[in-house]
Amino acid sequence: MNLEAQARAALSRGDLALAAQAAQALVHAEPDQPAGYFLLAMAAAEAGQIAKALPMLEAAVARGPEPEHLAQHAKLLILVRRDGEAGEAARRALTLGVTDALTLDTVGCVLARLGDHETSVAPFEAAVAAQPDNLDYRYNLAAACGFTGRIAEAHRHYEAILAADPGNARVHYALAILTRQTAGVNHIPRLEVALSKACDPADALRIRYALAKEHEDLGHADETFRYLSDANRAHKQVIGYDFAQDAAIFDAIEQLFGRHDGILQGNGNPDPTPIFVVGMPRTGTTLVDRILSSHSDVGSAGELQAMPLAVKQLSGTRSRLVIDSETIAASAYVDATAIGDAYLARAQHHRPHAKARFIDKLPANFLYVGHILRSLPQARIVCLRRNPMDTIWSNYKNLFASQSAYYAYSYDLMDTAQYYARFDRLMALWERVFPGRVLQLSYEALVADQERETRRLLSYCGLDWQDACLSFHENKAAVATPSAAQVRRPLNADAVARWKAYAVALTPVRNWLEEQGIVVG
């Protein structure tokens, strides 16, 4: 067995020390060839040493680019948030003619992480064609099909996975949210069996959410609430969340921007192209993103981490969290123009081509309104507002990224109510500090008079009227949020006052909000 084969065999069985030893010997034997450097990089990456792996991969690519090397380079670049370089490497790999399944899947995953779901479909399809029994590859293809509106294909691939792996919890959940379930067509009996056999808490979480979603589709309020309560109670214990974690962030923002001097010195970057769509999750942000991106001058860049990462990077804090009170406080001493420049540099890699304006639809950017308006004074910010009870219920019943700190509040009704109250208070602060600079758009008003509110939205964003914005459901762009199914249908009032079906269970939330002076309607 030659040195390259030795290194690959050692990698495949997890013997990283032997893999690195064989790869190092290969580098010494063939210093002008890429293989040794690539395998050294893979051993380092498997050991979690990304900073060590990247230069080795760069050395491999410099000695003659190969699709496998470029794909793995792109994967590591994504991990260190060098998105533009990652995209270039992934697309270059495709041009070289990728044939092996792992490389095809890796390229697809990189493209998906960059929000280019449409382009990711082809490499995912090729990976599945090459290895049809690999369930991970098929899952990635199914998800890409769902994001891009290929619903029947997504359903077929998900069912193929369950035929081979009946307990696959993420597939059960994906199928539940893929379409609206009916009395005649649903998966409830199968889900109940899967739940009874689930041993992993993460699997039980997903299956309970799937059951709650399907029962809600069928109008079974008691069952919906029971499954959600069980799921969320257990997960809150797993993550150990305390609302004080988020309260400290709100406090730091209010302390920084509540004063009117010495905040983010500098004039900011005057680029007028970004449109930020912000708000609590599940309040219509995806809907507004679709309306705006139906305009010929506007493209959606998706939910970017560009502003949080720009603030974090320039604040220079050492914590592993992207946002915390220390980072917010330290950002006071960062030049506003530098934040704007850093944001635009990160966002550039996600902007749709040939569009004059772009949308950044990260809901949590409502925490960064002050940073946005200081660093990008010509940007537009649209904040979605929805009935507080519907907002709280919708946050509680949707499974977000289960390990994300952004949504840790959502596994408890009273935590979610407290979070909403602080959001509401923060939006009032932004209006006082930056009067008229944020368009507060009511979801209910948009549903009640779509054309009037759409005209107001477009006018605020400096866009001319286009009828296509009323036909947002015909927009063919990919959607990678829980709203994917809804925004492919014409606007309707189905989600208005949905909380009332759970009014009894939500009584403590309503009473608490009223005590805070928040009108629930």
Secondary structure, DSSP 8 states (H G I E B T S, - for coil): --HHHHHHHHHHTT-HHHHHHHHHHHHHH-TTSSHHHHHHHHHHHHTT-HHHHHHHHHHHHHT---HHHHHHHHHHHHHTT-HHHHHHHHHHHHHT---SHHHHHHHHHHHHHTT-HHHHHHHHHHHHHH-TT-HHHHHHHHHHHHHTT-HHHHHHHHHHHHHH-TT-HHHHHHHHHHS---SSS--HHHHHHHHHH--SHHHHHHHHHHHHHHHHHTT-HHHHHHHHHHHHHHHHHHHT--THHHHHHHHHHHHHHTS-SSSS-S-------EEEEEESTTSSHHHHHHHHHTSTTEEE--S--HHHHHHHHHHT---SSSS-HHHHHHGGGS-HHHHHHHHHHHHHTTS-TT-SEEEE--GGGGGGHHHHHHH-TT-EEEEEE--HHHHHHHHHHS---TT-GGGGGGGSHHHHHHHHHHHHHHHHHHHHHSTTSEEEEEHHHHHH-HHHHHHHHHHHTT----GGGGGGGG--S---STTTTGGGS---STTTTGGGGGTTTTHHHHHHHHHTT----
